[in-house]
């Protein structure tokens, strides 16, 4: 009887140990993660999601998720430039602060996703750029995994690009264009003096340029310059150079707003 009792207890301990193992994920970046969320009917596979354009710093967000037995057992998130170099490992001092901030935020995103087996526990109130980007990319992956869709998902990007140039020692022109994917959602074009006071009326510029194509904007600029010249001092420089300046700044921005050409399966 005693032997039978010991045998039963041994089986229970082994069963308990095996059960606990299934509730743990040993991740290289975050260590052991206890799965607290319910198991979802994900389709097994390795999934990737990335944005359809580079951001203003020349980086594109990419998320990779590996799913086995309907369990998310690995999450990776990084930003890559045109040369496929990552933000997290960059040695460029220009991006040192951004890289450090990103690495700190990323670990929490991994832990929360692996533990909950979803993104539902990631707080969205006052979320930073990294959290917002991760949620958009990761949620697209999980939606695809639910229905067994494509394992490489191109996600819609939102980005704002800014370029400026001096028109004289005291006057500077600045163009800012916001995109959602390939659609222009906002335009800000201004000329300021040395005190950053506008020589144009932003409200008028935005009202007249918002949603127009580049060609339509070219047609509109002379009218805006004429009205500006009637009201403002020092506008002769605007009158002479504004047309060419806008085109130069717009060309710079279009060279920044480009589609990634890398192979996501080779990035991580």
The 8 nearest C-alpha neighbors of each residue, nearest first, counted from 0:
[[1, 3, 2, 4, 5, 6, 7, 8],
 [0, 2, 4, 3, 5, 6, 7, 8],
 [3, 1, 5, 4, 0, 6, 7, 8],
 [2, 4, 6, 0, 1, 5, 7, 8],
 [3, 5, 1, 7, 2, 6, 8, 0],
 [6, 4, 2, 8, 3, 7, 9, 1],
 [7, 5, 3, 9, 4, 8, 2, 10],
 [6, 8, 4, 10, 9, 5, 3, 11],
 [9, 7, 11, 5, 10, 6, 12, 4],
 [10, 8, 6, 12, 11, 7, 5, 13],
 [9, 11, 13, 7, 8, 12, 14, 6],
 [12, 10, 14, 8, 9, 13, 15, 7],
 [11, 13, 15, 9, 14, 10, 16, 8],
 [12, 14, 16, 10, 15, 11, 17, 9],
 [15, 13, 11, 17, 12, 16, 10, 18],
 [16, 14, 12, 18, 13, 17, 11, 19],
 [15, 17, 13, 19, 14, 18, 12, 20],
 [18, 16, 20, 14, 19, 15, 13, 21],
 [17, 19, 15, 21, 20, 16, 14, 22],
 [20, 18, 22, 16, 21, 17, 15, 23],
 [19, 21, 17, 23, 22, 18, 16, 24],
 [20, 22, 18, 19, 23, 17, 24, 34],
 [23, 21, 19, 34, 20, 33, 18, 24],
 [24, 22, 33, 20, 21, 32, 34, 31],
 [25, 23, 32, 31, 26, 72, 33, 22],
 [24, 26, 31, 30, 32, 23, 27, 29],
 [27, 25, 30, 29, 28, 24, 31, 73],
 [26, 28, 30, 29, 25, 31, 73, 24],
 [29, 27, 26, 30, 106, 109, 25, 75],
 [28, 30, 26, 27, 106, 110, 31, 109],
 [31, 29, 26, 25, 27, 28, 32, 24],
 [32, 30, 25, 24, 26, 23, 33, 29],
 [31, 33, 24, 23, 114, 25, 34, 30],
 [34, 32, 23, 114, 22, 35, 24, 31],
 [33, 35, 114, 22, 36, 23, 115, 32],
 [34, 36, 114, 115, 33, 37, 116, 22],
 [37, 35, 115, 116, 34, 114, 38, 117],
 [38, 36, 39, 35, 116, 115, 34, 117],
 [37, 39, 36, 70, 40, 69, 116, 41],
 [40, 38, 41, 37, 69, 70, 116, 145],
 [39, 41, 69, 145, 42, 38, 144, 70],
 [40, 42, 69, 145, 144, 39, 43, 70],
 [41, 43, 144, 147, 69, 145, 44, 40],
 [44, 42, 66, 67, 69, 41, 68, 45],
 [43, 45, 66, 65, 46, 42, 67, 150],
 [44, 46, 65, 64, 66, 150, 47, 63],
 [45, 47, 150, 64, 63, 151, 44, 65],
 [48, 46, 63, 151, 62, 152, 150, 64],
 [47, 49, 152, 62, 136, 153, 61, 151],
 [48, 50, 61, 153, 60, 154, 136, 62],
 [51, 49, 154, 156, 52, 153, 155, 60],
 [50, 52, 258, 155, 156, 153, 154, 49],
 [53, 51, 258, 257, 50, 259, 156, 256],
 [52, 54, 59, 58, 57, 257, 256, 258],
 [53, 55, 57, 58, 56, 158, 59, 52],
 [54, 56, 160, 57, 159, 158, 255, 53],
 [57, 55, 54, 58, 53, 255, 80, 160],
 [56, 58, 54, 53, 55, 80, 59, 255],
 [59, 57, 80, 79, 53, 54, 78, 56],
 [58, 60, 53, 78, 79, 50, 54, 80],
 [61, 59, 78, 49, 77, 50, 79, 58],
 [60, 62, 49, 77, 48, 76, 78, 59],
 [63, 61, 76, 48, 75, 47, 136, 137],
 [62, 64, 47, 75, 46, 74, 76, 48],
 [65, 63, 74, 46, 73, 45, 75, 66],
 [64, 66, 45, 73, 71, 44, 72, 46],
 [67, 65, 71, 43, 70, 44, 72, 69],
 [66, 68, 43, 69, 70, 71, 44, 65],
 [67, 69, 70, 43, 66, 42, 41, 71],
 [68, 70, 41, 67, 40, 43, 66, 42],
 [71, 69, 66, 67, 68, 72, 38, 116],
 [72, 70, 66, 73, 65, 116, 113, 67],
 [71, 73, 70, 66, 65, 24, 113, 67],
 [72, 74, 65, 64, 71, 75, 26, 66],
 [75, 73, 64, 63, 109, 65, 76, 72],
 [76, 74, 63, 62, 64, 73, 77, 109],
 [77, 75, 62, 61, 63, 74, 105, 78],
 [76, 78, 61, 60, 85, 86, 79, 87],
 [77, 79, 60, 59, 86, 85, 58, 61],
 [80, 78, 85, 58, 83, 59, 84, 86],
 [79, 81, 58, 83, 82, 84, 57, 59],
 [80, 82, 83, 259, 79, 57, 261, 84],
 [81, 83, 80, 84, 79, 261, 85, 260],
 [84, 82, 80, 79, 81, 85, 261, 266],
 [85, 83, 79, 82, 80, 86, 89, 81],
 [86, 84, 79, 87, 78, 88, 89, 83],
 [85, 87, 89, 78, 88, 98, 79, 77],
 [86, 88, 98, 85, 89, 102, 77, 101],
 [89, 87, 86, 85, 90, 98, 84, 91],
 [88, 90, 86, 91, 87, 85, 84, 98],
 [89, 91, 92, 88, 95, 94, 93, 86],
 [90, 92, 93, 89, 94, 95, 86, 88],
 [93, 91, 95, 94, 90, 96, 89, 98],
 [92, 94, 91, 95, 96, 97, 90, 89],
 [93, 95, 97, 92, 96, 91, 98, 89],
 [94, 96, 92, 98, 97, 93, 99, 91],
 [97, 95, 99, 98, 94, 100, 93, 92],
 [96, 98, 100, 94, 99, 95, 101, 86],
 [97, 99, 101, 95, 87, 96, 100, 86],
 [100, 98, 96, 102, 101, 97, 95, 103],
 [101, 99, 97, 103, 98, 102, 96, 104],
 [100, 102, 98, 104, 99, 103, 105, 97],
 [103, 101, 105, 99, 104, 100, 87, 98],
 [102, 104, 100, 101, 105, 106, 99, 107],
 [105, 103, 101, 102, 106, 107, 100, 108],
 [106, 104, 108, 102, 107, 103, 101, 109],
 [105, 107, 109, 108, 104, 103, 110, 29],
 [108, 106, 110, 109, 105, 104, 111, 103],
 [107, 109, 105, 111, 106, 110, 112, 104],
 [110, 108, 106, 112, 107, 111, 74, 113],
 [111, 109, 107, 113, 108, 112, 114, 106],
 [112, 110, 114, 108, 109, 113, 115, 107],
 [111, 113, 117, 118, 109, 115, 116, 114],
 [114, 112, 116, 110, 111, 115, 109, 71],
 [113, 115, 34, 111, 35, 112, 116, 33],
 [114, 116, 36, 117, 112, 35, 113, 111],
 [117, 115, 113, 112, 114, 36, 71, 70],
 [116, 118, 115, 112, 119, 113, 120, 141],
 [119, 117, 112, 121, 120, 134, 115, 111],
 [118, 120, 117, 121, 115, 122, 112, 116],
 [121, 119, 118, 122, 111, 115, 117, 112],
 [120, 122, 118, 119, 111, 123, 108, 112],
 [123, 121, 124, 120, 126, 119, 125, 130],
 [122, 124, 126, 125, 121, 131, 130, 127],
 [125, 123, 126, 122, 127, 121, 131, 130],
 [126, 124, 123, 127, 122, 130, 128, 131],
 [125, 127, 123, 124, 130, 131, 128, 122],
 [128, 126, 130, 129, 131, 125, 123, 132],
 [129, 127, 131, 130, 132, 126, 133, 101],
 [128, 130, 132, 131, 127, 133, 101, 104],
 [131, 129, 133, 127, 132, 128, 126, 134],
 [130, 132, 128, 134, 129, 133, 127, 126],
 [133, 131, 129, 135, 130, 134, 128, 136],
 [132, 134, 130, 136, 131, 135, 137, 129],
 [135, 133, 137, 131, 136, 132, 138, 130],
 [134, 136, 132, 138, 133, 137, 139, 131],
 [135, 137, 133, 139, 48, 134, 138, 62],
 [138, 136, 140, 134, 139, 135, 133, 141],
 [139, 137, 141, 140, 135, 136, 134, 142],
 [140, 138, 142, 136, 137, 141, 143, 135],
 [141, 139, 137, 143, 138, 142, 144, 48],
 [140, 142, 144, 138, 143, 139, 145, 137],
 [141, 143, 139, 145, 140, 144, 138, 146],
 [142, 144, 148, 140, 141, 145, 146, 147],
 [145, 143, 141, 147, 41, 42, 142, 146],
 [146, 144, 41, 142, 143, 147, 141, 40],
 [145, 147, 144, 143, 148, 142, 42, 41],
 [146, 148, 144, 42, 143, 145, 149, 41],
 [149, 147, 143, 146, 144, 150, 145, 142],
 [150, 148, 151, 143, 152, 147, 46, 144],
 [149, 151, 46, 47, 152, 148, 45, 143],
 [152, 150, 47, 149, 48, 46, 153, 140],
 [151, 153, 48, 47, 154, 150, 49, 149],
 [152, 154, 49, 48, 50, 51, 151, 155],
 [155, 153, 50, 49, 51, 152, 156, 48],
 [154, 156, 180, 50, 51, 153, 157, 179],
 [157, 155, 180, 50, 179, 51, 52, 154],
 [158, 156, 179, 178, 180, 155, 159, 177],
 [157, 159, 178, 54, 177, 156, 160, 179],
 [158, 160, 177, 176, 178, 55, 161, 175],
 [161, 159, 55, 176, 175, 252, 177, 158],
 [162, 160, 175, 174, 176, 159, 163, 252],
 [161, 163, 174, 173, 248, 175, 160, 252],
 [164, 162, 173, 172, 174, 248, 161, 171],
 [163, 165, 172, 171, 166, 173, 162, 248],
 [166, 164, 171, 167, 170, 172, 168, 163],
 [165, 167, 171, 170, 164, 172, 168, 236],
 [168, 166, 170, 169, 165, 171, 236, 164],
 [169, 167, 170, 165, 166, 193, 171, 192],
 [168, 170, 193, 167, 192, 171, 166, 165],
 [169, 171, 192, 167, 166, 191, 165, 168],
 [172, 170, 165, 166, 191, 190, 164, 192],
 [171, 173, 190, 163, 164, 189, 165, 191],
 [174, 172, 163, 189, 188, 162, 190, 171],
 [173, 175, 188, 162, 187, 161, 163, 248],
 [174, 176, 161, 187, 160, 186, 188, 162],
 [175, 177, 186, 160, 159, 185, 187, 178],
 [178, 176, 159, 185, 184, 158, 183, 160],
 [179, 177, 183, 184, 182, 158, 157, 180],
 [178, 180, 157, 182, 156, 181, 184, 183],
 [179, 181, 156, 155, 182, 178, 157, 51],
 [182, 180, 179, 178, 183, 52, 256, 156],
 [181, 183, 179, 178, 180, 184, 177, 210],
 [184, 182, 178, 185, 177, 210, 179, 181],
 [185, 183, 178, 177, 182, 179, 210, 186],
 [184, 186, 177, 176, 183, 209, 187, 210],
 [187, 185, 176, 175, 209, 205, 177, 188],
 [186, 188, 175, 174, 205, 176, 189, 185],
 [189, 187, 174, 173, 175, 186, 204, 190],
 [188, 190, 173, 172, 199, 191, 187, 174],
 [189, 191, 172, 198, 171, 197, 199, 173],
 [192, 190, 197, 195, 196, 198, 171, 170],
 [191, 193, 170, 195, 194, 196, 169, 171],
 [194, 192, 169, 195, 170, 191, 196, 171],
 [193, 195, 192, 196, 191, 169, 197, 170],
 [196, 194, 191, 192, 193, 197, 190, 170],
 [195, 197, 191, 194, 192, 198, 193, 190],
 [196, 198, 191, 199, 190, 195, 189, 192],
 [197, 199, 190, 191, 196, 231, 200, 192],
 [200, 198, 197, 201, 189, 190, 227, 204],
 [199, 201, 203, 202, 204, 197, 198, 189],
 [202, 200, 204, 203, 205, 199, 189, 187],
 [201, 203, 205, 200, 204, 206, 207, 199],
 [202, 204, 206, 200, 201, 205, 207, 199],
 [203, 205, 201, 207, 206, 202, 208, 200],
 [206, 204, 208, 202, 209, 207, 203, 201],
 [207, 205, 203, 204, 209, 208, 202, 201],
 [206, 208, 204, 205, 209, 203, 219, 211],
 [209, 207, 205, 211, 206, 204, 216, 210],
 [210, 208, 205, 211, 186, 206, 185, 207],
 [209, 211, 208, 183, 184, 212, 185, 186],
 [212, 210, 208, 209, 215, 216, 213, 214],
 [211, 213, 215, 214, 216, 210, 208, 183],
 [214, 212, 216, 215, 217, 211, 249, 246],
 [215, 213, 217, 216, 212, 218, 211, 219],
 [214, 216, 212, 218, 217, 213, 211, 219],
 [215, 217, 219, 213, 218, 214, 208, 211],
 [218, 216, 214, 215, 219, 220, 213, 242],
 [217, 219, 215, 216, 220, 214, 221, 222],
 [218, 220, 216, 217, 222, 221, 215, 223],
 [219, 221, 223, 222, 217, 218, 224, 216],
 [222, 220, 224, 223, 219, 225, 218, 242],
 [221, 223, 225, 220, 224, 219, 226, 218],
 [224, 222, 220, 226, 221, 225, 227, 219],
 [223, 225, 227, 221, 222, 226, 238, 228],
 [226, 224, 228, 222, 227, 223, 221, 229],
 [225, 227, 223, 229, 228, 224, 222, 230],
 [226, 228, 224, 225, 229, 230, 231, 223],
 [229, 227, 225, 230, 226, 231, 234, 224],
 [228, 230, 226, 227, 231, 225, 232, 224],
 [231, 229, 227, 228, 226, 232, 234, 225],
 [232, 230, 228, 227, 234, 229, 233, 198],
 [231, 233, 234, 230, 228, 198, 235, 229],
 [234, 232, 235, 231, 236, 237, 198, 228],
 [235, 233, 237, 236, 232, 228, 238, 231],
 [234, 236, 238, 237, 233, 239, 228, 232],
 [237, 235, 239, 234, 238, 240, 233, 166],
 [238, 236, 234, 241, 235, 240, 239, 224],
 [237, 239, 235, 236, 240, 224, 234, 241],
 [240, 238, 236, 237, 235, 241, 242, 234],
 [241, 239, 237, 242, 243, 238, 244, 236],
 [242, 240, 237, 244, 243, 245, 238, 239],
 [241, 243, 245, 244, 240, 246, 220, 217],
 [244, 242, 246, 245, 241, 240, 247, 239],
 [243, 245, 241, 247, 246, 242, 240, 248],
 [244, 246, 248, 247, 243, 242, 249, 241],
 [247, 245, 249, 243, 244, 248, 250, 242],
 [248, 246, 244, 250, 249, 245, 243, 251],
 [247, 249, 251, 245, 250, 246, 162, 244],
 [248, 250, 246, 252, 251, 247, 245, 253],
 [251, 249, 253, 247, 248, 252, 246, 254],
 [252, 250, 248, 254, 249, 253, 247, 255],
 [251, 253, 255, 249, 254, 250, 256, 160],
 [252, 254, 256, 250, 255, 251, 249, 257],
 [253, 255, 251, 252, 256, 250, 257, 249],
 [254, 256, 252, 253, 257, 251, 55, 57],
 [257, 255, 253, 254, 52, 53, 252, 258],
 [258, 256, 52, 255, 53, 254, 259, 253],
 [257, 259, 52, 51, 260, 53, 256, 50],
 [260, 258, 261, 52, 257, 53, 51, 81],
 [259, 261, 258, 262, 81, 263, 257, 83],
 [260, 262, 259, 263, 83, 81, 82, 266],
 [261, 263, 264, 265, 260, 266, 83, 259],
 [264, 262, 266, 265, 261, 47, 61, 267],
 [263, 265, 262, 266, 267, 47, 63, 261],
 [264, 266, 263, 262, 267, 261, 83, 47],
 [265, 267, 263, 264, 83, 262, 261, 79],
 [266, 265, 264, 75, 263, 63, 77, 76]]
